[in-house]
Amino acid sequence: MSETPSSLSEALLADVSFDLGWSLLERFAVLVRESGSADERAAAHFIVSRLEALDIPHQVYEPELYLSIPRGASVDIAGGSFSAKPPSFAASTARRGLSAPPIHVPASQAADTSTLFDSTLGTLPEEVAGKIVVTEGYAMPVAVAQLEAAGAVGQVYINPGSRVHWGICTTIWGTPGDSQRHLKPTTPVAAINRPDGDELIRAIEDGLDRITLHTDLQEGWFDCPLPVARIDGREKDFLLAHGHYDSWDIGIGDNAVGDATLLELARIFHEHSDELRRSLRVAWWPAHSTGRYGGSAWYADNFGLELSRHCVATVNIDSPGCRGATNYDEVAWMAEAGEVCRTSIHSVAGVEPGRELPPRAGDYSFNELGISSFFMLLSNIPQEERERLGFYPVGGCGGNIAWHTEADRLEVADRDNLERDLRVYITAITRFLDDEIIPLDFRETMAELNEALEGYEATVTKELGKRKFNLSPVRTAFDALAQRVSAFYEALEEGHPDPATANEVLLRLGRILVHLGYAEGPRFEHDPATPRAPLPKLARVPELEPLRESESDRFLFVMTEARRQMNKVVEGLSEASRLLDEVARETAAG
């Protein structure tokens, strides 16, 4: 498609500046925006005061959210103590702390941001049970759960550099329901820096037989302001632009820069609201950091039906415009939004972006609703520059290792980069608000799902038999749908069906395909904050062949579960085919 901007896009881009956004950064630069705190409330007040000054319609919600706020930690050994930080939702110790023998379990560091949430522990030694495990990396949910399951009574994570990074170690996405509460970690966890970690490992190698772990966290329910601006177009359908405004410490690069960008988006689109076909909502989430995306999950829970009926896409804005961030080589988007994302970045920055699958992270709280989403982190520091500076992979701040530390201050932001990234967001969002037909190409989605399905097919034996798993029902349903999707877009290029019908079909098709591509659990629930494989309902299929060959008793249990999940995939694909058949019949009849 053409990268030539529309007249609306040109008008919006002509209004780009960062005066208002920079004033937000200056205000936030003196606020420690911990969720539930007075500083977070002051930050919300600043956002709302600017919306009021601009006469932008808005609502401030006051959800009660379940948070875990780190207060302090230490790792004590004979003759010394290491300063530490506990990740949110780790267990607090009693006043005397937890004392136990240590064991060093080596782990590799994350290779890049796409593997940041993966466990790199490998096979665990049997001696983990009853020990405090000392290992490398960040205290991410998968690793913490893996070590707890192996019987570790405590965990110490050695962060890669001289700073200790805050984080969160629960797998629960958002505020837990009653049936999820048991999934919260039950043991103390802490993080220390690399120099202290090296000293601790040497002490263990020299025969250190006991360490004491102290962790202190405040856990409970907190009232948290959640501002949402509404810029109404001619239609009810809307795009949701969103990002979190709570922070670890000052948190300029993560995510005051995103909050400033959201404010500028609200300003610019409001000034042109009478020209908008579709509507725009702009949301600032609390409880991202200490509530595992609690704000966006609350919004999905409380406005799920409206989102399901009318949200054309969501755009996550986190850590744009940081100093030195000139590359777009690790940008997340769902496949159907690929054309918009690629052309928007190319038209503004003149580069071809590199794409990553959206991880199960970063306020992507709308996957289970089946809503197409794009972006998370956007521009970043070039890889060669990060290597020169000795930076290791982090999850924000444009790749700056100030991420989740006290060093994330105003100097992390860059005004020119912020204005450039703002232009990218405006260009992409305008397509969804202004195009007559919503610019979602589910042919790209089907190609991506086909690649995932081929991977699963390669793991199962082709010959059928009593103890063999058969994926052919999925393949048959998938190929039938792929033909219909192609036919639908061919008809669309010829002007059929009419735009209103086409848009309704695109949203309904997305509700099915996005859910199949990114969600394992049911609609209106939240999958855990652990990595998702493509077509996650089939994620256990690769386990079957090794279990069958080992004659493990687990084979039939896993196969039973996999078959039930396969049925859900087949039904989803068949439902999408029925939808497109119905449209084809109505078009032919009309």
C-alpha positions in Angstrom: 0.0 0.0 0.0 1.0 3.6 -0.5 2.9 5.5 2.2 1.4 8.8 0.9 -0.2 10.5 4.0 -3.8 11.5 3.9 -4.8 15.1 4.3 -5.8 14.3 7.9 -2.5 12.7 8.6 -0.7 15.7 7.2 -2.7 18.1 9.4 -2.0 16.0 12.5 1.7 15.7 11.8 1.9 19.5 11.3 0.8 19.9 14.9 3.6 17.7 16.3 5.6 19.3 19.1 6.7 18.2 22.5 6.1 21.3 24.6 3.2 19.8 26.6 4.9 16.4 26.8 8.1 17.9 28.0 6.3 19.7 30.8 5.0 16.3 31.9 8.5 14.9 32.0 9.7 17.8 34.1 6.8 17.3 36.6 7.3 13.5 36.7 11.0 13.9 37.2 10.3 14.8 40.9 7.7 12.1 41.5 8.4 8.5 42.6 5.2 7.1 41.1 4.8 4.0 43.1 1.2 2.7 42.7 -1.0 3.5 45.6 1.2 6.4 46.6 0.7 10.2 46.9 3.2 10.7 44.1 1.2 8.5 41.8 -1.9 10.4 42.6 0.0 13.7 42.0 1.0 12.3 38.6 -2.6 11.4 37.7 -3.7 14.9 38.8 -1.1 16.5 36.4 -2.5 14.4 33.5 -6.1 15.2 34.4 -5.3 19.0 34.8 -3.9 19.1 31.3 -6.8 17.3 29.9 -9.1 19.7 31.6 -7.2 22.7 30.4 -7.5 21.4 26.8 -11.2 20.6 27.3 -10.6 17.0 26.4 -13.4 14.7 27.7 -12.1 12.2 30.2 -13.0 10.0 33.1 -10.9 9.1 36.1 -11.7 5.7 37.5 -10.6 4.6 41.0 -10.1 0.8 40.9 -9.1 -1.1 44.0 -6.1 -3.1 42.8 -4.0 -5.8 44.6 -0.4 -4.7 44.8 2.9 -6.0 46.3 5.3 -3.1 47.0 8.9 -3.9 47.8 10.3 -2.1 50.9 13.7 -3.7 51.3 15.9 -6.8 51.3 19.4 -8.0 52.2 21.4 -11.2 51.8 23.6 -11.8 54.9 26.6 -14.1 55.2 29.1 -14.5 57.9 31.0 -11.3 58.2 29.0 -9.2 55.8 25.7 -8.3 54.1 24.7 -7.5 50.5 22.1 -4.9 49.7 19.2 -6.3 47.7 15.8 -5.7 46.2 12.9 -8.1 46.5 10.7 -8.5 43.4 7.0 -7.7 43.8 4.9 -10.6 45.1 7.9 -12.5 46.6 7.1 -13.6 50.2 8.2 -11.4 53.1 10.4 -13.1 55.7 10.0 -12.9 59.4 12.1 -10.4 61.3 14.9 -12.8 61.7 14.9 -13.6 58.1 15.2 -17.0 56.4 18.4 -18.9 57.0 19.3 -22.0 54.9 22.3 -23.6 53.1 23.0 -21.9 49.7 23.5 -23.6 46.4 24.7 -22.0 43.2 22.7 -23.0 40.2 24.3 -21.4 37.1 22.1 -19.8 34.5 22.8 -17.9 31.3 21.7 -14.3 30.8 18.9 -13.4 28.4 20.2 -13.1 24.9 17.9 -10.2 23.9 14.6 -8.6 24.9 12.6 -11.4 23.2 14.0 -13.9 25.7 13.9 -11.7 28.7 11.0 -13.6 30.3 12.2 -17.1 29.5 13.9 -19.3 32.1 17.6 -20.0 31.4 18.1 -22.4 34.3 18.2 -25.7 32.4 18.0 -29.0 34.3 18.0 -28.4 38.1 20.1 -30.5 40.4 18.3 -32.6 43.0 20.1 -30.7 45.8 17.9 -27.6 45.3 15.3 -28.8 47.8 15.6 -27.1 51.1 18.3 -24.7 49.8 18.5 -21.0 49.0 19.3 -21.0 45.3 21.8 -18.4 44.1 21.6 -18.0 40.3 22.1 -15.5 37.5 19.6 -13.3 35.8 16.4 -11.4 36.7 13.8 -12.8 39.1 11.3 -13.5 36.3 8.1 -15.5 37.0 9.0 -18.7 35.1 12.3 -19.2 36.8 10.9 -18.4 40.3 8.1 -20.8 39.8 10.5 -23.5 38.5 12.7 -23.2 41.5 9.8 -23.2 44.0 8.4 -26.3 42.4 11.9 -28.0 42.9 11.7 -27.3 46.6 13.9 -24.2 46.9 13.1 -22.3 50.2 14.5 -19.0 48.9 16.1 -17.5 45.8 18.8 -14.9 45.1 19.2 -13.6 41.6 22.5 -12.0 40.4 21.6 -9.1 38.0 24.0 -8.6 35.1 25.6 -5.3 36.1 26.5 -3.0 38.9 22.9 -1.9 39.5 20.1 -4.0 41.0 16.9 -3.9 39.0 13.4 -3.9 40.4 10.9 -6.4 39.0 7.9 -8.7 39.7 8.0 -12.4 40.1 4.3 -13.6 40.0 2.8 -15.4 37.1 -0.6 -14.0 37.9 -1.7 -11.4 35.3 -3.4 -8.5 37.0 -5.4 -8.7 40.2 -5.9 -12.4 40.9 -9.3 -14.0 41.2 -10.0 -16.2 44.2 -9.1 -19.3 42.2 -5.7 -17.9 41.3 -4.4 -16.8 44.7 -2.6 -20.0 45.3 -0.3 -19.3 42.3 1.4 -16.5 44.1 5.0 -17.2 45.1 5.3 -18.5 48.7 9.1 -18.1 49.3 11.3 -15.1 49.6 13.2 -13.8 46.6 15.8 -11.1 46.2 18.1 -9.6 43.6 21.7 -8.4 44.1 24.2 -6.8 41.7 26.9 -8.6 39.7 30.0 -7.6 41.9 28.2 -8.8 45.1 27.0 -11.9 43.3 30.5 -12.8 42.2 31.6 -12.5 45.8 28.7 -14.6 47.0 29.5 -17.3 44.5 33.1 -17.4 45.6 32.0 -17.7 49.2 29.8 -20.7 48.3 32.7 -22.3 46.4 34.9 -21.8 49.5 32.4 -23.7 51.7 29.9 -21.1 52.9 27.2 -23.3 54.5 24.5 -20.8 55.4 23.1 -17.5 54.2 20.2 -15.4 55.6 17.7 -13.8 53.3 15.6 -10.8 54.5 12.7 -9.5 52.4 10.1 -6.9 53.3 7.1 -6.3 51.0 3.8 -4.5 51.6 0.9 -6.4 50.0 -2.8 -5.6 49.8 -5.5 -3.5 48.2 -4.8 0.0 47.0 -7.0 2.7 45.4 -5.3 3.8 42.2 -6.4 6.6 39.8 -6.9 5.5 36.2 -7.4 8.4 33.7 -9.0 7.7 30.3 -9.4 10.5 27.7 -12.1 10.1 25.0 -11.8 11.8 21.6 -15.0 10.9 19.8 -15.2 10.6 16.0 -18.2 10.0 13.9 -18.4 6.3 14.7 -18.5 4.3 18.0 -15.6 2.1 17.0 -12.4 3.2 18.6 -8.7 2.6 18.9 -7.2 2.4 22.4 -3.8 4.0 22.9 -2.4 3.1 26.3 0.6 3.0 28.6 1.5 2.8 32.3 2.2 5.9 34.4 3.3 4.2 37.6 7.1 3.7 37.9 10.0 2.2 39.7 11.5 5.3 41.4 11.4 8.3 39.0 11.1 6.1 35.9 11.5 8.7 33.1 12.4 6.2 30.4 10.0 3.7 31.8 7.5 5.1 31.3 7.2 8.9 31.8 8.2 9.3 28.1 5.2 7.1 27.1 2.9 9.1 29.3 4.0 12.4 27.7 3.5 10.8 24.3 0.0 9.8 25.2 -0.8 13.3 26.4 0.5 14.8 23.1 -1.6 12.3 21.2 -4.7 13.3 23.1 -4.0 17.0 22.4 -3.4 16.6 18.7 -6.3 14.2 17.9 -8.7 16.3 20.1 -7.8 19.4 18.0 -8.9 17.5 14.9 -11.8 15.4 16.4 -14.3 16.8 14.0 -12.3 15.2 11.1 -12.1 11.7 12.7 -14.1 8.8 11.3 -13.5 6.6 14.3 -12.9 7.4 17.9 -9.8 7.4 20.1 -9.3 6.5 23.7 -6.2 7.3 25.6 -5.5 5.5 28.9 -2.8 5.8 31.5 -2.5 2.6 33.6 -1.5 2.3 37.3 -0.3 -0.9 38.8 1.8 -2.0 35.9 5.0 -2.4 38.0 3.7 -3.7 41.4 0.5 -5.3 40.2 1.6 -7.2 37.1 -0.4 -5.0 34.6 -3.2 -4.5 37.2 -4.6 -1.3 35.6 -5.0 -2.6 32.1 -6.3 -5.9 33.3 -8.9 -4.1 35.4 -10.0 -2.1 32.3 -10.2 -5.3 30.3 -12.3 -6.8 33.0 -14.7 -3.9 33.5 -15.0 -2.8 29.8 -14.5 -6.2 28.2 -17.9 -6.3 26.4 -17.5 -2.8 25.0 -13.9 -3.5 23.9 -15.0 -6.7 22.3 -17.7 -5.0 20.3 -16.0 -1.7 19.3 -12.3 -1.7 19.7 -10.5 -1.9 16.4 -7.0 -2.2 17.8 -4.9 -1.3 20.8 -1.5 0.5 20.7 0.8 0.0 23.7 3.2 3.0 24.3 6.1 2.1 26.5 9.6 3.7 26.6 9.6 5.7 23.4 12.0 8.5 22.6 14.9 7.6 24.8 18.4 9.1 24.4 20.4 7.4 21.7 17.4 5.3 20.5 17.5 5.6 16.7 16.9 2.0 15.6 13.6 0.2 15.1 14.9 -3.4 15.0 12.9 -5.0 17.8 9.4 -3.7 17.3 6.4 -5.8 18.4 3.2 -6.1 16.4 0.5 -8.7 15.6 0.8 -9.9 12.0 -2.4 -8.4 10.7 -1.2 -4.9 11.7 2.2 -5.4 9.9 1.5 -3.3 6.8 0.5 -0.3 9.0 3.5 -0.7 11.3 6.1 -1.2 8.6 4.9 1.7 6.5 4.4 4.1 9.4 8.0 3.6 10.7 9.4 3.8 7.2 7.6 6.9 6.2 8.7 8.7 9.4 12.2 7.3 10.1 13.1 6.0 6.6 14.1 2.6 7.8 12.7 -0.9 7.5 11.8 -2.1 11.1 12.6 -5.5 12.5 9.6 -7.3 13.9 9.2 -9.4 17.1 6.1 -11.3 18.1 4.4 -9.5 21.0 5.6 -11.2 24.2 3.2 -12.1 27.0 4.1 -8.8 28.8 3.7 -5.0 28.7 0.0 -4.4 29.3 -1.1 -6.7 26.4 -4.2 -7.4 28.5 -6.5 -7.7 25.5 -5.3 -10.8 23.8 -8.0 -13.0 25.3 -10.6 -10.6 23.9 -9.2 -11.1 20.5 -8.2 -7.5 19.9 -5.4 -6.8 17.4 -2.6 -4.9 19.1 0.7 -3.4 18.0 3.8 -1.8 19.4 5.2 -2.0 22.9 8.8 -0.8 23.0 9.5 1.2 19.8 12.8 2.9 19.1 16.0 1.6 20.8 19.7 2.2 21.0 21.5 0.4 18.1 22.9 -3.0 19.0 26.5 -2.1 18.3 26.2 1.0 20.5 24.8 -1.0 23.3 27.6 -3.5 23.0 30.2 -0.6 23.0 28.6 0.8 26.2 28.5 -2.7 27.8 24.7 -2.7 28.0 23.0 -6.0 28.6 19.4 -6.8 27.5 16.7 -4.9 29.4 13.0 -4.5 28.9 12.6 -0.7 28.3 14.3 2.7 28.3 15.3 2.2 24.7 17.8 -0.4 25.8 19.4 1.8 28.4 20.4 -0.2 31.5 19.0 2.5 33.7 15.7 0.5 33.3 14.0 -0.3 36.6 16.7 1.4 38.6 17.2 4.8 40.4 19.3 5.9 37.4 16.2 6.3 35.2 16.1 10.1 35.3 15.4 13.0 33.0 18.6 12.6 31.1 17.3 9.3 29.7 14.7 11.2 27.5 15.5 12.8 24.2 13.2 15.5 22.8 14.0 14.9 19.1 13.6 11.2 19.4 10.3 11.7 21.3 9.0 13.9 18.5 10.1 11.4 15.8 8.4 8.5 17.7 5.3 10.6 18.2 5.1 11.0 14.4 5.3 7.2 14.1 2.4 6.8 16.5 0.3 9.5 14.8 0.9 8.0 11.3 -0.1 4.5 12.4 -3.1 5.5 14.6 -4.5 7.8 11.8 -4.7 4.8 9.5 -7.0 3.0 12.0 -9.1 6.1 12.6 -9.3 7.4 9.0 -9.2 4.5 6.6 -12.6 3.6 5.3 -11.8 -0.1 5.8 -9.9 -1.0 9.0 -6.4 -1.8 7.9 -6.0 -5.3 9.2 -4.7 -7.9 6.8 -5.5 -11.3 8.3 -3.7 -13.0 5.3 -0.5 -12.2 7.2 -2.0 -13.7 10.3 -2.9 -16.9 8.5 0.6 -17.2 7.1 2.0 -16.8 10.6 -0.4 -19.4 12.1 0.4 -21.8 9.2 4.1 -21.6 10.1 3.3 -22.4 13.7 1.0 -25.3 12.7 3.7 -26.7 10.4 6.0 -26.7 13.4 3.6 -28.7 15.5 2.9 -31.1 12.7 6.6 -31.8 12.4 6.6 -33.1 16.0 4.0 -35.8 15.6 4.2 -39.1 13.8 2.4 -39.3 10.5 1.2 -42.9 10.9 -2.0 -43.2 12.8 -2.7 -45.7 15.5 -4.2 -46.1 19.0 -1.3 -44.2 20.7 -0.7 -41.6 18.0 -1.9 -38.0 18.0 -3.6 -36.8 14.8 -3.5 -33.1 13.9 -5.2 -33.5 10.5 -8.5 -32.0 11.8 -6.6 -28.8 12.5 -4.9 -28.8 9.1 -8.2 -29.5 7.3 -10.0 -26.7 9.1 -7.0 -24.3 8.7 -6.7 -24.8 4.9 -10.4 -24.3 4.4 -10.2 -21.0 6.3 -7.1 -19.9 4.5 -8.9 -20.2 1.2 -11.9 -18.2 2.5 -9.6 -15.5 3.9 -7.9 -15.1 0.6 -11.2 -15.0 -1.2 -12.5 -12.4 1.2 -9.6 -10.0 0.5 -9.8 -10.5 -3.2 -13.5 -9.5 -3.1 -12.6 -6.6 -0.8 -10.2 -5.3 -3.4 -13.1 -5.4 -5.9 -15.4 -3.4 -3.6 -17.3 -6.2 -2.0 -18.8 -6.3 0.6 -19.6 -2.7 1.5 -17.2 -1.0 4.0 -19.6 -1.2 7.0 -20.0 -5.0 6.5 -16.3 -5.4 5.8 -15.4 -3.7 9.0 -17.8 -5.8 11.0 -16.3 -8.9 9.5 -12.8 -7.8 10.2 -13.5 -7.3 13.8 -15.3 -10.6 14.2 -12.6 -12.4 12.3 -10.0 -10.8 14.6 -11.8 -11.8 17.7 -11.3 -15.5 16.6 -7.8 -15.4 15.1 -6.1 -13.2 17.6 -7.5 -15.4 20.4 -6.3 -18.5 18.7 -2.9 -17.0 18.0 -2.2 -15.5 21.4 -4.4 -17.0 24.1 -4.6 -20.3 25.8 -7.4 -19.7 28.2 -11.0 -18.6 27.6 -12.3 -15.2 26.7 -12.6 -12.7 29.5 -9.9 -14.4 31.5 -6.2 -13.5 31.6 -3.5 -16.1 30.7 -0.5 -16.1 33.1 2.5 -13.8 32.6 4.6 -16.6 31.1 5.9 -16.9 27.5 3.2 -18.0 25.0 4.0 -20.2 22.0 2.2 -19.3 18.7 -1.2 -21.2 18.6 -0.7 -21.7 22.4 -3.6 -24.2 22.7 -1.4 -26.6 20.8 1.7 -25.9 22.9 1.8 -29.3 24.5 1.7 -31.2 21.2 5.6 -31.4 21.0 5.6 -33.2 24.4 3.7 -36.2 23.0 6.2 -38.0 20.9 9.0 -38.1 23.6 6.5 -39.3 26.2 5.1 -42.0 23.8 8.6 -43.2 23.0 9.5 -43.3 26.7 6.3 -45.2 27.5 5.6 -42.8 30.2 2.2 -43.0 32.0 1.9 -39.3 31.4 1.5 -39.8 27.6 -2.2 -40.5 27.7 -2.9 -37.7 30.2 -1.1 -35.1 28.0 -2.7 -36.5 24.9 -6.2 -36.2 26.4 -5.5 -32.5 27.3 -4.0 -31.8 23.9 -7.0 -33.3 22.1 -9.4 -31.1 24.1 -7.4 -28.0 23.2 -7.2 -29.2 19.6 -11.0 -29.3 19.5 -11.1 -25.6 20.6 -8.7 -24.7 17.7 -10.8 -26.6 15.1 -14.0 -25.0 16.4 -12.5 -21.5 16.2 -11.2 -22.1 12.7 -14.6 -23.5 11.6 -16.4 -20.6 13.2 -14.3 -18.2 11.2 -15.0 -20.1 8.0 -18.8 -20.0 8.7 -18.5 -16.2 9.2 -16.8 -15.8 5.8 -19.2 -18.2 4.1 -22.1 -16.1 5.4 -20.6 -12.9 4.0 -19.9 -14.5 0.7 -23.5 -15.7 0.3 -24.9 -12.3 1.3 -22.5 -10.6 -1.2 -23.5 -12.9 -4.0 -27.2 -12.5 -3.2 -26.9 -8.7 -3.0 
